[in-house]
C-alpha cells in the first residue's frame, strides 16, 4: 500500500483559485507523481465567488468533476450548459477536441470540487458528455458506482476500463472491495478518517495498491472518499 499524504501534494494559489495537485500538473512537476495507471489528474480546487476557468480546449482526455460545496457552471462546444451541485458528477470525453468553461456562478459563495482526468482507451473519439446524480436512496449509501465504461447502475460513462465509486461511511462502518489480478486501486479521501487494510488516512490523503486481494475500508470518523478500480 502506497500512501500519498495531503500535505505532500503540489499546490497553487492564483487568488481566485486555490488548488492541490495529487499528480504533476501545470507548473507543479514531480517525476515521482505523474499518474497512476490511466489516472492522470486529481485536483482539489477551491474557486472564489464569481471565479472560474474561461473557455479553453481539451483533446483525448476523459475529464470529470465531483462537486463538494457550492455550484459549478459547465458550458461546452457540444451545446451542454448547466449548473451542478454537491454530490453530482459531470463527465466530458474530449475526444477529437472540445472547448469548455467552468465557473462559480455565485456572487457570494465559494466552490469546492475535485477535477479528475483519466486517459481514454482510444484517441480521436467523438466528444461526448454524461452525468451522474444521486437518487434519494443512494444519497448516503456506503458505496455507489458513479463512473463506469458501460453506464451500469445509471453511472456516468467513461471511455476507459475504469470504475469509480463514491464512498460515504459513518464512524465505525466498513466495506470491502475485491481487487482482481492486473488491476490497480486508488482511494482518495475527501473528508474524515479511514483505515484501508490497516493503513490510516485522513482528508486529502490517498492510498494505492496494485496487489490483488480484498481491500477493507473502515471509517474511524464520518468519511467521504472516491475509490478508483483501474485496468
C-alpha atoms as a printed R data frame, in Angstrom:
    type eleno elety resid chain resno       x      y       z
1   ATOM     1    CA   UNK     A     1   0.000  0.000   0.000
2   ATOM     2    CA   UNK     A     2   1.494  3.339  -1.074
3   ATOM     3    CA   UNK     A     3   0.317  6.499   0.687
4   ATOM     4    CA   UNK     A     4   0.145  9.981  -0.847
5   ATOM     5    CA   UNK     A     5  -0.160 12.409   2.065
6   ATOM     6    CA   UNK     A     6  -2.290 15.511   1.672
7   ATOM     7    CA   UNK     A     7   0.477 17.895   2.714
8   ATOM     8    CA   UNK     A     8   2.886 16.403   0.173
9   ATOM     9    CA   UNK     A     9   0.682 17.299  -2.807
10  ATOM    10    CA   UNK     A    10   1.554 20.133  -5.148
11  ATOM    11    CA   UNK     A    11  -0.254 23.418  -4.650
12  ATOM    12    CA   UNK     A    12  -1.174 26.583  -6.496
13  ATOM    13    CA   UNK     A    13  -2.683 29.855  -5.328
14  ATOM    14    CA   UNK     A    14  -3.985 32.197  -8.019
15  ATOM    15    CA   UNK     A    15  -6.097 34.289  -5.682
16  ATOM    16    CA   UNK     A    16  -9.451 33.285  -7.170
17  ATOM    17    CA   UNK     A    17  -8.276 29.645  -7.311
18  ATOM    18    CA   UNK     A    18  -6.550 27.556  -4.672
19  ATOM    19    CA   UNK     A    19  -5.646 24.065  -5.846
20  ATOM    20    CA   UNK     A    20  -3.995 20.899  -4.543
21  ATOM    21    CA   UNK     A    21  -2.460 18.533  -7.112
22  ATOM    22    CA   UNK     A    22  -2.085 14.807  -6.436
23  ATOM    23    CA   UNK     A    23  -0.088 14.438  -9.677
24  ATOM    24    CA   UNK     A    24   2.139 16.659 -11.811
25  ATOM    25    CA   UNK     A    25   0.019 19.460 -13.255
26  ATOM    26    CA   UNK     A    26   0.785 22.837 -14.856
27  ATOM    27    CA   UNK     A    27   3.725 24.429 -13.005
28  ATOM    28    CA   UNK     A    28   3.850 21.614 -10.421
29  ATOM    29    CA   UNK     A    29   6.080 18.891 -11.837
30  ATOM    30    CA   UNK     A    30   7.153 15.872  -9.778
31  ATOM    31    CA   UNK     A    31   8.669 12.894 -11.650
32  ATOM    32    CA   UNK     A    32   7.660 10.626  -8.750
33  ATOM    33    CA   UNK     A    33   3.990 11.527  -9.138
34  ATOM    34    CA   UNK     A    34   2.884 11.769 -12.768
35  ATOM    35    CA   UNK     A    35  -0.156  9.493 -12.567
36  ATOM    36    CA   UNK     A    36  -1.409  6.080 -11.558
37  ATOM    37    CA   UNK     A    37  -2.272  3.719 -14.404
38  ATOM    38    CA   UNK     A    38  -4.785  5.636 -16.573
39  ATOM    39    CA   UNK     A    39  -5.377  8.224 -13.818
40  ATOM    40    CA   UNK     A    40  -3.544 11.457 -14.659
41  ATOM    41    CA   UNK     A    41  -5.046 14.308 -12.625
42  ATOM    42    CA   UNK     A    42  -6.752 14.719  -9.274
43  ATOM    43    CA   UNK     A    43  -7.028 18.417  -8.475
44  ATOM    44    CA   UNK     A    44  -8.817 19.624  -5.359
45  ATOM    45    CA   UNK     A    45  -9.987 23.088  -6.425
46  ATOM    46    CA   UNK     A    46 -11.466 25.933  -4.396
47  ATOM    47    CA   UNK     A    47 -12.859 28.710  -6.576
48  ATOM    48    CA   UNK     A    48 -13.820 32.109  -5.190
49  ATOM    49    CA   UNK     A    49 -17.247 33.596  -5.849
50  ATOM    50    CA   UNK     A    50 -17.504 34.668  -9.490
51  ATOM    51    CA   UNK     A    51 -14.210 32.982 -10.414
52  ATOM    52    CA   UNK     A    52 -13.643 30.287 -12.970
53  ATOM    53    CA   UNK     A    53 -11.879 28.863 -15.982
54  ATOM    54    CA   UNK     A    54 -12.726 30.698 -19.229
55  ATOM    55    CA   UNK     A    55 -13.305 28.766 -22.447
56  ATOM    56    CA   UNK     A    56 -10.324 26.559 -23.277
57  ATOM    57    CA   UNK     A    57  -9.656 23.411 -25.351
58  ATOM    58    CA   UNK     A    58  -9.108 19.775 -24.441
59  ATOM    59    CA   UNK     A    59  -8.318 16.726 -26.559
60  ATOM    60    CA   UNK     A    60  -8.077 12.964 -25.928
61  ATOM    61    CA   UNK     A    61  -8.898 13.040 -22.217
62  ATOM    62    CA   UNK     A    62 -11.775 11.883 -20.019
63  ATOM    63    CA   UNK     A    63 -12.458 14.755 -17.604
64  ATOM    64    CA   UNK     A    64 -14.900 14.655 -14.731
65  ATOM    65    CA   UNK     A    65 -15.777 16.899 -11.822
66  ATOM    66    CA   UNK     A    66 -17.245 15.898  -8.466
67  ATOM    67    CA   UNK     A    67 -18.894 18.807  -6.681
68  ATOM    68    CA   UNK     A    68 -18.247 19.083  -2.934
69  ATOM    69    CA   UNK     A    69 -19.629 22.532  -1.992
70  ATOM    70    CA   UNK     A    70 -21.216 25.365  -3.923
71  ATOM    71    CA   UNK     A    71 -22.173 25.180  -7.590
72  ATOM    72    CA   UNK     A    72 -20.233 24.616 -10.816
73  ATOM    73    CA   UNK     A    73 -21.475 26.088 -14.093
74  ATOM    74    CA   UNK     A    74 -20.349 23.995 -17.060
75  ATOM    75    CA   UNK     A    75 -20.651 25.082 -20.696
76  ATOM    76    CA   UNK     A    76 -19.078 23.384 -23.719
77  ATOM    77    CA   UNK     A    77 -18.906 23.459 -27.514
78  ATOM    78    CA   UNK     A    78 -21.224 20.425 -27.711
79  ATOM    79    CA   UNK     A    79 -24.076 22.630 -26.519
80  ATOM    80    CA   UNK     A    80 -24.166 21.466 -22.912
81  ATOM    81    CA   UNK     A    81 -24.715 24.041 -20.226
82  ATOM    82    CA   UNK     A    82 -25.946 23.684 -16.670
83  ATOM    83    CA   UNK     A    83 -25.156 24.181 -13.004
84  ATOM    84    CA   UNK     A    84 -24.008 21.195 -10.953
85  ATOM    85    CA   UNK     A    85 -24.408 20.896  -7.191
86  ATOM    86    CA   UNK     A    86 -22.842 18.944  -4.301
87  ATOM    87    CA   UNK     A    87 -22.790 15.191  -4.809
88  ATOM    88    CA   UNK     A    88 -23.183 15.451  -8.600
89  ATOM    89    CA   UNK     A    89 -20.720 14.434 -11.316
90  ATOM    90    CA   UNK     A    90 -20.299 15.666 -14.872
91  ATOM    91    CA   UNK     A    91 -18.001 13.790 -17.261
92  ATOM    92    CA   UNK     A    92 -16.768 15.128 -20.583
93  ATOM    93    CA   UNK     A    93 -14.980 12.976 -23.134
94  ATOM    94    CA   UNK     A    94 -12.835 15.456 -25.053
95  ATOM    95    CA   UNK     A    95 -12.016 13.043 -27.881
96  ATOM    96    CA   UNK     A    96 -11.068 14.776 -31.137
97  ATOM    97    CA   UNK     A    97 -11.403 18.148 -29.432
98  ATOM    98    CA   UNK     A    98 -13.825 20.205 -27.387
99  ATOM    99    CA   UNK     A    99 -13.940 23.636 -25.786
100 ATOM   100    CA   UNK     A   100 -15.447 24.240 -22.364
101 ATOM   101    CA   UNK     A   101 -15.627 26.670 -19.478
102 ATOM   102    CA   UNK     A   102 -16.221 26.128 -15.769
103 ATOM   103    CA   UNK     A   103 -17.320 28.894 -13.434
104 ATOM   104    CA   UNK     A   104 -18.590 29.526  -9.945
105 ATOM   105    CA   UNK     A   105 -21.933 31.202 -10.720
106 ATOM   106    CA   UNK     A   106 -22.394 32.516  -7.181
107 ATOM   107    CA   UNK     A   107 -21.548 36.110  -6.292
108 ATOM   108    CA   UNK     A   108 -21.165 35.217  -2.613
109 ATOM   109    CA   UNK     A   109 -20.334 31.538  -2.047
110 ATOM   110    CA   UNK     A   110 -17.110 29.653  -2.828
111 ATOM   111    CA   UNK     A   111 -16.991 26.493  -4.972
112 ATOM   112    CA   UNK     A   112 -15.129 23.375  -3.872
113 ATOM   113    CA   UNK     A   113 -14.757 20.405  -6.235
114 ATOM   114    CA   UNK     A   114 -12.478 17.639  -7.425
115 ATOM   115    CA   UNK     A   115 -11.432 17.625 -11.081
116 ATOM   116    CA   UNK     A   116 -10.150 14.295 -12.354
117 ATOM   117    CA   UNK     A   117  -8.547 13.388 -15.688
118 ATOM   118    CA   UNK     A   118  -8.282  9.820 -16.978
119 ATOM   119    CA   UNK     A   119  -6.676  8.761 -20.253
120 ATOM   120    CA   UNK     A   120  -9.165  7.291 -22.763
121 ATOM   121    CA   UNK     A   121  -8.801  3.763 -24.102
122 ATOM   122    CA   UNK     A   122  -8.540  5.191 -27.644
123 ATOM   123    CA   UNK     A   123  -7.628  8.546 -29.147
124 ATOM   124    CA   UNK     A   124  -9.739 10.569 -31.594
125 ATOM   125    CA   UNK     A   125 -13.071  9.509 -30.104
126 ATOM   126    CA   UNK     A   126 -16.226 11.506 -30.779
127 ATOM   127    CA   UNK     A   127 -16.632 14.078 -27.983
128 ATOM   128    CA   UNK     A   128 -19.450 13.327 -25.537
129 ATOM   129    CA   UNK     A   129 -20.947 14.421 -22.232
130 ATOM   130    CA   UNK     A   130 -22.577 12.448 -19.421
131 ATOM   131    CA   UNK     A   131 -23.625 12.989 -15.799
132 ATOM   132    CA   UNK     A   132 -24.375 11.175 -12.558
133 ATOM   133    CA   UNK     A   133 -26.771 12.422  -9.893
134 ATOM   134    CA   UNK     A   134 -27.531 10.599  -6.631
135 ATOM   135    CA   UNK     A   135 -31.076  9.419  -6.074
136 ATOM   136    CA   UNK     A   136 -32.621  9.804  -2.632
137 ATOM   137    CA   UNK     A   137 -31.908  6.161  -1.799
138 ATOM   138    CA   UNK     A   138 -28.258  6.489  -2.871
139 ATOM   139    CA   UNK     A   139 -27.581  9.830  -1.165
140 ATOM   140    CA   UNK     A   140 -25.914  8.228   1.854
141 ATOM   141    CA   UNK     A   141 -25.219  4.727   0.536
142 ATOM   142    CA   UNK     A   142 -21.857  3.354   1.672
143 ATOM   143    CA   UNK     A   143 -20.557  2.512  -1.809
144 ATOM   144    CA   UNK     A   144 -22.080  3.745  -5.066
145 ATOM   145    CA   UNK     A   145 -20.792  3.237  -8.618
146 ATOM   146    CA   UNK     A   146 -20.647  6.718 -10.177
147 ATOM   147    CA   UNK     A   147 -18.447  6.191 -13.281
148 ATOM   148    CA   UNK     A   148 -18.104  3.079 -15.465
149 ATOM   149    CA   UNK     A   149 -17.318  2.151 -19.086
150 ATOM   150    CA   UNK     A   150 -20.837  0.856 -19.759
151 ATOM   151    CA   UNK     A   151 -23.044  3.155 -17.693
152 ATOM   152    CA   UNK     A   152 -24.298  0.356 -15.471
153 ATOM   153    CA   UNK     A   153 -26.444  1.336 -12.482
154 ATOM   154    CA   UNK     A   154 -27.014  4.774 -14.052
155 ATOM   155    CA   UNK     A   155 -23.340  5.717 -13.684
156 ATOM   156    CA   UNK     A   156 -21.646  8.289 -15.908
157 ATOM   157    CA   UNK     A   157 -19.958  6.721 -18.941
158 ATOM   158    CA   UNK     A   158 -16.186  6.828 -19.406
159 ATOM   159    CA   UNK     A   159 -14.172  5.593 -22.396
160 ATOM   160    CA   UNK     A   160 -11.728  3.590 -20.294
161 ATOM   161    CA   UNK     A   161 -11.725  0.364 -18.257
162 ATOM   162    CA   UNK     A   162 -12.200  2.376 -15.074
163 ATOM   163    CA   UNK     A   163 -14.763  2.058 -12.291
164 ATOM   164    CA   UNK     A   164 -15.164  4.906  -9.814
165 ATOM   165    CA   UNK     A   165 -17.136  4.592  -6.580
166 ATOM   166    CA   UNK     A   166 -18.282  7.277  -4.192
167 ATOM   167    CA   UNK     A   167 -17.861  6.102  -0.604
168 ATOM   168    CA   UNK     A   168 -19.683  7.514   2.435
169 ATOM   169    CA   UNK     A   169 -19.184  5.805   5.787
170 ATOM   170    CA   UNK     A   170 -20.258  6.677   9.296
171 ATOM   171    CA   UNK     A   171 -17.737  6.233  12.095
172 ATOM   172    CA   UNK     A   172 -17.278  2.503  12.728
173 ATOM   173    CA   UNK     A   173 -18.782  1.402   9.405
174 ATOM   174    CA   UNK     A   174 -16.739 -0.674   6.963
175 ATOM   175    CA   UNK     A   175 -16.888 -2.063   3.430
176 ATOM   176    CA   UNK     A   176 -14.702 -4.255   1.264
177 ATOM   177    CA   UNK     A   177 -13.655 -4.356  -2.379
178 ATOM   178    CA   UNK     A   178 -12.037 -7.259  -4.201
179 ATOM   179    CA   UNK     A   179  -9.222 -6.092  -6.469
180 ATOM   180    CA   UNK     A   180  -8.586 -8.628  -9.219
181 ATOM   181    CA   UNK     A   181  -5.270 -9.551 -10.835
182 ATOM   182    CA   UNK     A   182  -3.873 -6.974 -13.236
183 ATOM   183    CA   UNK     A   183  -5.775 -4.013 -11.796
184 ATOM   184    CA   UNK     A   184  -4.902 -1.123  -9.511
185 ATOM   185    CA   UNK     A   185  -6.830  0.728  -6.809
186 ATOM   186    CA   UNK     A   186  -6.595  4.374  -5.756
187 ATOM   187    CA   UNK     A   187  -8.510  5.682  -2.720
188 ATOM   188    CA   UNK     A   188  -8.825  9.481  -2.416
189 ATOM   189    CA   UNK     A   189 -10.113 10.725   0.941
190 ATOM   190    CA   UNK     A   190 -12.337 13.808   0.776
191 ATOM   191    CA   UNK     A   191 -13.422 14.190   4.393
192 ATOM   192    CA   UNK     A   192 -12.995 12.249   7.631
193 ATOM   193    CA   UNK     A   193 -10.588  9.483   8.555
194 ATOM   194    CA   UNK     A   194 -10.387  5.848   7.422
195 ATOM   195    CA   UNK     A   195  -8.168  2.814   7.528
196 ATOM   196    CA   UNK     A   196  -7.611  0.721   4.414
197 ATOM   197    CA   UNK     A   197  -6.219 -2.685   5.321
198 ATOM   198    CA   UNK     A   198  -4.917 -1.067   8.497
199 ATOM   199    CA   UNK     A   199  -3.278  1.953   6.820
200 ATOM   200    CA   UNK     A   200  -4.600  5.185   8.330
201 ATOM   201    CA   UNK     A   201  -5.677  8.045   6.036
202 ATOM   202    CA   UNK     A   202  -7.317 11.408   6.603
203 ATOM   203    CA   UNK     A   203  -8.825 14.172   4.476
204 ATOM   204    CA   UNK     A   204  -6.711 14.870   1.373
205 ATOM   205    CA   UNK     A   205  -4.657 11.687   1.728
206 ATOM   206    CA   UNK     A   206  -4.683  8.883  -0.819
207 ATOM   207    CA   UNK     A   207  -3.557  5.260  -0.921
208 ATOM   208    CA   UNK     A   208  -2.891  2.994  -3.871
209 ATOM   209    CA   UNK     A   209  -2.097 -0.650  -4.497
210 ATOM   210    CA   UNK     A   210  -1.630 -2.990  -7.447
211 ATOM   211    CA   UNK     A   211  -1.757 -6.137  -5.347
212 ATOM   212    CA   UNK     A   212  -4.818 -8.317  -5.902
213 ATOM   213    CA   UNK     A   213  -6.968 -9.223  -2.934
214 ATOM   214    CA   UNK     A   214  -9.561 -7.876  -0.540
215 ATOM   215    CA   UNK     A   215  -9.374 -4.219   0.423
216 ATOM   216    CA   UNK     A   216 -11.221 -3.356   3.618
217 ATOM   217    CA   UNK     A   217 -12.053  0.272   4.299
218 ATOM   218    CA   UNK     A   218 -13.108  1.203   7.841
219 ATOM   219    CA   UNK     A   219 -14.152  4.699   8.910
220 ATOM   220    CA   UNK     A   220 -12.657  5.956  12.159
221 ATOM   221    CA   UNK     A   221 -14.603  9.201  11.650
222 ATOM   222    CA   UNK     A   222 -17.575 10.038   9.393
223 ATOM   223    CA   UNK     A   223 -15.928  9.988   5.959
224 ATOM   224    CA   UNK     A   224 -16.345 10.525   2.235
225 ATOM   225    CA   UNK     A   225 -13.984  9.300  -0.481
226 ATOM   226    CA   UNK     A   226 -13.643  8.343  -4.135
227 ATOM   227    CA   UNK     A   227 -12.373  4.850  -4.951
228 ATOM   228    CA   UNK     A   228 -10.872  4.019  -8.366
229 ATOM   229    CA   UNK     A   229 -10.582  0.464  -9.741
230 ATOM   230    CA   UNK     A   230  -8.379  0.776 -12.826
231 ATOM   231    CA   UNK     A   231  -7.019 -1.514 -15.523
